[in-house]
Amino acid sequence: MTKPLGLASLLLFTSALVVPAVARAQTMPATPEPSAPTPDPATAAGEPQDQAVAVPQDQAAPAQEQEEAPDVSIPGGNDIVVIGRHVNITRDTPQVVSVLSTADIARTGDGNIAGALSRVTGLSVVGNGYVYVRGLGDRYSLALLNGSPLPSPEPLKRVVPLDIFPTNVVSSSLVQKSYSVNYPGEFGGGVINLTTNSLPKESFLTVSGGVGANTFTTGNFGYVYAGGGKDWTGFDDGTRNYAPALAAFFGSGNRISSGNVDTQAIAGQLVNGNNALVQKQDRIGPNWSVTASGGATAEDVAGATLGVIATLGYSNRWTTRDTTQQTSLTPDLSQLESDFERVSTDDRIVVNGLLGLGLEFGDSKIRWTNLYVRDTLKRARLSMGQRGGTDVDFLQQDTAWYERQLIDTQLAAELKLAPQWSLDLRGGYANSKRKAPDELAFEYVRTNAVVDPYGAYFVNRLNNGNGGDATVSYSDLNEDLWSGGADLTFRATQGLSLSAGYAYLNQKRFSSRRDFQFTAPSDFPGGVSMLRPDLLLGTAIIDYYNIALIETNEGAPAFDAKLVNHAGYGRISYQITPEISLDAGVRYETAKETVTPAEVFNTPGSSTATTNLDNDYWLPAATLTWQFQQDMQVRLNASKTIARPQFRELVYQFYFDPDTNRQYRGNPFLKDSKLFNAEARYEWYFAPDQRFALAGFYKRIDNPIETFISGSDFVTSFANAPKADLYGAEAEIQKKFPISSWVDGRFFADRNLIAIANYTYTHSKLKVNADDPVAVFASSSTLATDFFRDGAPLTGQSDHLANLQLGMEQTSKLSQQTLILSYASKRVTSRGLANQNQPDVYEYPGFNLDFVVRQGISVVGKDVDLKLEARNITNRKYKETQSNGENTVIYNRYSWGTTFNFSISMTF
């Protein structure tokens, strides 16, 4: 087969296809924890003011770690009750949490928060920034920003892809794996709460820039197309606005099938040299980024402290992939239905900004945070391969532009009303958008048949896939999310805290996808069908040969979705004895989730693809902590939670995932999943900055939502499997070693070796009996065994996750060298065709090795931070296969390449 990378010579014909509440600690230096004796129970009972300390949310003592205590903002009611010791968030929070501070994030050197989170115990990152907790899919992971929910700009996911959050806007990231009732009940694997930067300690201005290269992409061959003149900014200059005839058609409400629409007038305005002319670029440029951050604090402003912090960032990153993709329809995978090589070049531009205002007065704090993130992807792709076991060659060309945008504004107040009373108030509005105009796809065919006069040439007869094809799609998603809440905490006595709260969420989404196909008459001449796309579908050809346009999805091209959620909770945190504490509560939630076809035509459609879920739940949770020694404790946790189907999973509408080259379609018959969670955990905090933990966990899931594949076109959809069990264990250790005790010399005199390691084992299996029912829209089957296999693992779950960080740090100044190794075992990404009893499709993440060096120097009296990163040093390849042991189908395989980045940051 001719490789797309060598297609330049092939495509030059006829000017053809290709031409040239945890403790929200105020940020302060932490002090080493003094050696404290185990408190005497009698003394504690007699003089609680000396031994028991209820730490208000905004007055936490410095953490045990010697690094600065991280600023963490979460839903209220999370005062930490501690006895005779300083606060350590990981240890003293009643639930199981992991906290990445600014220092932790900087040590890994990752440019976005998803990469940094992949180092946390039990977490793995799948695809473009979707964080899985303990192997559970993204639907079981809840993402919050400063304690408030976020809408997702990605139509294929419910949660926000966390790789759109650059690390420069995040102060800390808290991962809580055991449920507490102050969080939303939609809690499966865990919650990830990002806290943005707040009040600066002092005025500052930091400017940074970086440049990077990838061994597979930078300086090598790739494909591009012109697009608009300002594409490098991540904003379209109007080139991709609806053409006048198309805009008039959308506004008319008419259907093309009515016969009253002049489709030739529309078709003649859709394809041009800017959006359809893919060109070869011999050398793809480097990656680069710039960031500016600043902040200032004013003391004694009407008796308060006023602070402002702002960040503005831009990055441009190129990625070329040479991907092998195959599919099979046979049970034994012995015959390939399709076998393609696809070469794509992506230019990804991320623009972000943050503006935060903070006001502190006494023990109270008000925080106003405004965040803007725009993530744009410009793609050009050529593919070549065969289908159906024939010798016919298919040449495909795709161009696309994907805009994702998130705007979020939040106002939060943490108020100390009286010595024993505190009140948290929060409200927020967020808007997310995703637009994909001009998704153009063309397919040319070379029959290689001697009897065909054009058998040696690629032609596109615009005959609905028979002898060539051309389509264009327009996708639009807009989602608004309003949220609010209040949390009241009463510290009845030392060691006893009572909390109650209310939360409200109103989420609305409009999603549309309009798909069009160009069709030519049967006498369309072969010579004309050899033209490149922008000439083939030029106005002159369309008018002369009567090329028409049809809409392939008139049934339900748009949907409205809505979720309204009210919740209230009550909670008690009680230090029963100096060694034993209990955190328990119950949450009540009621929610209405609806998805209905939106009327875009004057003549209403007859679609019955609607969803109307109206449920309420009582969700209890309790954690018992026993500190049997001063530096050791055991936690026991149990809870009930839920997982609602995502909007996208409910919408009976095709969506194309450009990353996996797969089509998706929702199932309006999905229902909520119910989870029972249990965990036991041992923790040993043997020194500052050092700890060991060992835990076991179990989850039972009723009606888990799982994917399945159906049809010869391999459409991925969703259904409720009957039940699933998940259990596992995890271990983590963090240890510091003074190198001077091993090695002599000035260089090692004030350096420590830091070792951070964690491992998670998880095992899951679906439980499917012969007579278990299933509900799939537009399917005649109602048996779960026709879609799922008993004992199969949950989608996205790796049995083994491991991370290891080995690094040196200098104590007197910034000097870090860190080696980062991560491993994830194979995990299911898609089910095999159930009606063919095929094996599942597995992804093999494997090992990844990174190396990060940070060095601080002084230039003309200014602090300068130099950073050098080497990512994927072993050149690990991405691999996704389907195998029965004898035959293997390669669903996706490509090289990531090794990436090198160098950045410099100066603080004024």
Secondary structure by P-SEA (a helix, b strand, c coil): ccccccccccccccccccccccccccccccccccccccccaaaaaaccccccccccccccccccccccbbbbbccccbbbbbcccccccccccccccccccaaaaaaaccccccccccccccccccccccccccccccccbbbbcccbbbbbcccccccccccccccccccbbbbbcccccccccccccbbbbbbccccccccccccccccccccccccccccccccccccccccccccccccaaaaaaaaacccccccccaaaaaaaccccccccbbbbbcbbbbbcbbbbbbcccccccccbbbbbbbbbbbbbbbbbbbbbbbcccccccccccccbbbbbbbbbbbbbbbbbbbbbcccbbbbbbbbbbbbbbbbbbccccccccccbbbbbbbbbbbbbbbbbbbbbbbccccccbbbbbbbbbbbbbbbbccbbbbbbbbccccccccccbbbbccccccccccbbbbbbbbbbbbbcbbbbbbcccccbbbbbbbbbbbbbbbbbbbbbbbbbccccccccccccccccccaaaaaaabbbbbbcccccccbbbbbbbbbcbbbbbbcccccbbbbbbbbbbbbbbbbbbbccccccccccbbbbbbbbbbbbbbbbbbccccccbbbbbbbcccccccccccccbbbbcccccbbbbbbccbbbbbbbbbbbbbbbccccccccccccbbbbbcccccccccccccccccccccbbbbbbbbbbbbbbbcccccccccccccbbbbbbbbbbbbbbbbbbcccbbbbbcccccccccccccccccccccccbbbbbbbbccccccbbbbbbbbbbbccccccccccccbbbbbbbbbcbbbbbbbbbbbbcccbbbbbbbbbccccbbbbbbbccccccccccbbbbbcbbbbbbbbbcc
